[in-house]
Amino acid sequence: MTISINIREFEDLRDELIENGESVYRSDGFDCVMEWNHPFGLAKWREIQLRPGLIIWIYDEEHHVSWSLQEQHREIRYITLAFQLLGNYQVLQEGIKDNFYKEETGKTYLYSVPGAKEVESYSARSRLLRARIHLDLDFLSTISSDQSNALPCELQLLLDGKEGRRFYLTAGEITSAMQVAWSQFLNCPYQGMMKRLYLESKALELITLQFVQLMENNTEKCLCDGLRATDIDRIHQAKDILIRNLENPPSLIGLARQVGLNDYKLKIGFRYLFGTTVFGYLHQYRMERSQQLLRETQMSVTEVAHTVGYACPTSFSTAFRKKFGVNPRSYRA
């Protein structure tokens, strides 16, 4: 059974451990580290405030049991560059239309979800090492100045007020250059002012590497000139139609017609916004939805297969095993 707790309860628990002297806290003014044992595992959180609008979070955690954390993002204008250095976990993100996704080892993500509610689910006997760079949009505006057309499309649209309030996308793989930069960041050899300068230089390097990756990986990066806010809304509508019709999804051409786009713009725009093909997304959603149903309900494997759109339970079991490395019955056990 998965234990569920909200962020306020979790912070109350953390504060109680601090009061009882059961946690370690240290700070040099801008770099704060806290380590503690909680009922679900071990946690080492690090918050580094390099300058206004530029904050780094490092989460190094071991989870002894399966549990989930409910929280709500603050209502502020910021984006997050996320680097999943180790471990996998699943998220239900209200900010992008109740979409399930998994952040996986070796992947990097970019998102802006102000005010959104989310639930993060962690597996028993797992370790996570996550790094997050939080950029205030005002900070981003100051460094981009009048050269915002050099930014990745999603950020151009966001800064111009043409993007929806929230978005989430997979930026790509953590490259060797990113791995080196994070290793240097986590093993900074300096103290005091030199430490702060060094960490800021590495943070800016990582921001540059991810932005360049986004622009290079999306060969249709110039599409943003022709991708209007209404087109983005229609692509999100197409995603919702897929989710509502897991058992009998429309064809690509049929889906494009339903949302008023041509199939080329739907294909290119879908990959640009969600980092995968239309039916690659459908397959991923089916697998992760089935994983949730197996974990949280008493439905049989056959019922789960039919619910996520598989007429043949054997085909479902084969796909599930290929995705997660175990068959559905073993996963539930």
DABELSUL-V827851 format. One record per backbone hydrogen bond with DSSP energy under -1.0 kcal/mol. CO is the residue of the C=O (numbers start at 0). NH is the residue of the N-H. E is the energy in kcal/mol with one decimal. If there is no record, write none. Layout:
CO/NH/E
CO/NH/E
//
This chain:
2/67/-2.9
4/69/-2.5
5/9/-2.3
6/10/-2.6
7/11/-2.3
8/12/-2.1
9/13/-2.3
10/14/-2.8
11/15/-2.1
12/16/-1.9
13/17/-2.0
14/18/-2.5
15/19/-1.9
16/21/-3.1
17/20/-1.5
23/34/-2.6
25/32/-2.9
29/48/-2.4
30/27/-1.3
31/46/-2.5
32/25/-2.3
33/44/-2.5
34/23/-3.1
35/42/-2.3
37/40/-1.4
39/63/-3.0
39/64/-1.1
40/37/-2.8
41/61/-2.3
42/35/-2.3
43/59/-2.5
44/33/-2.6
45/57/-2.4
46/31/-2.9
47/49/-1.0
47/55/-2.6
50/53/-2.5
52/135/-2.2
53/49/-1.4
53/50/-1.4
54/133/-3.2
55/47/-3.0
56/131/-2.9
57/45/-2.2
58/129/-2.7
59/43/-1.8
60/127/-2.6
61/41/-2.1
62/124/-1.0
62/125/-1.6
65/2/-2.0
66/121/-3.2
67/4/-2.0
68/119/-2.4
69/6/-2.6
70/117/-2.6
73/75/-1.8
73/114/-1.1
75/77/-1.1
76/136/-2.0
78/134/-2.9
79/110/-2.0
80/132/-2.6
81/108/-2.7
82/84/-1.2
82/130/-2.4
83/105/-2.7
85/128/-2.3
88/102/-2.2
89/120/-3.2
90/100/-2.0
91/118/-1.9
92/95/-1.1
92/98/-1.4
93/96/-1.3
98/92/-2.2
100/90/-3.0
102/88/-1.6
103/106/-1.8
105/173/-3.0
106/83/-2.6
107/170/-2.3
107/171/-1.5
108/81/-2.9
109/168/-2.1
110/79/-2.8
111/166/-2.1
112/115/-1.7
115/72/-3.0
116/93/-2.5
117/70/-2.4
118/91/-2.4
119/68/-2.5
120/89/-1.7
121/66/-1.5
125/62/-3.3
127/60/-2.8
128/84/-1.4
128/85/-1.5
129/58/-3.0
130/82/-3.0
131/56/-2.6
132/80/-2.7
133/54/-2.0
134/78/-2.7
135/139/-2.4
136/140/-2.4
137/141/-1.8
138/142/-1.7
139/143/-1.7
140/144/-2.5
143/146/-2.9
146/149/-2.3
147/150/-1.9
151/155/-2.1
152/156/-2.6
153/157/-1.9
154/158/-2.8
155/159/-2.0
156/161/-2.8
156/162/-1.4
166/111/-2.6
168/109/-2.4
171/107/-2.7
174/178/-2.4
175/179/-2.3
176/180/-2.3
177/181/-2.8
178/182/-2.3
179/183/-2.5
180/184/-2.2
181/185/-2.9
182/186/-1.2
184/187/-1.0
191/195/-1.9
192/196/-2.5
193/197/-2.4
194/198/-2.8
195/199/-2.3
196/200/-2.2
197/201/-2.0
198/202/-2.4
199/203/-2.5
200/204/-1.8
201/205/-2.3
202/206/-2.3
203/207/-2.3
204/208/-2.5
205/209/-2.3
206/210/-2.5
207/211/-2.6
208/212/-2.0
209/213/-2.5
210/214/-2.0
211/215/-2.5
212/216/-2.9
213/217/-1.2
216/218/-1.0
217/220/-1.5
219/222/-2.6
221/224/-1.8
222/225/-1.8
222/226/-1.5
225/227/-1.0
227/231/-2.1
228/232/-2.2
229/233/-2.1
230/234/-2.2
231/235/-2.2
232/236/-2.1
233/237/-2.2
234/238/-1.9
235/239/-2.1
236/240/-2.3
237/241/-2.1
238/242/-2.0
239/243/-2.2
240/244/-1.1
250/254/-3.0
251/255/-2.4
252/256/-2.3
253/257/-2.0
254/258/-1.4
255/260/-2.5
261/265/-2.1
262/266/-2.4
263/267/-2.8
264/268/-2.7
265/269/-2.5
266/270/-2.1
267/271/-2.1
268/272/-2.5
269/273/-2.7
270/274/-1.8
276/280/-2.3
277/281/-1.6
278/282/-2.0
279/283/-2.1
280/284/-2.8
281/285/-2.5
282/286/-2.3
283/287/-2.3
284/288/-2.7
285/289/-2.4
286/290/-2.1
287/291/-1.7
288/292/-2.4
289/293/-2.5
290/294/-1.7
291/295/-2.6
292/296/-1.9
299/303/-2.5
300/304/-2.6
301/305/-2.3
302/306/-2.3
303/307/-2.0
304/309/-3.2
305/308/-1.2
311/315/-1.9
312/316/-2.7
313/317/-2.3
314/318/-2.3
315/319/-2.8
316/320/-2.5
317/321/-2.0
318/322/-1.9
319/323/-3.0
320/324/-2.1
326/330/-2.2
327/331/-2.1
328/332/-1.8
//
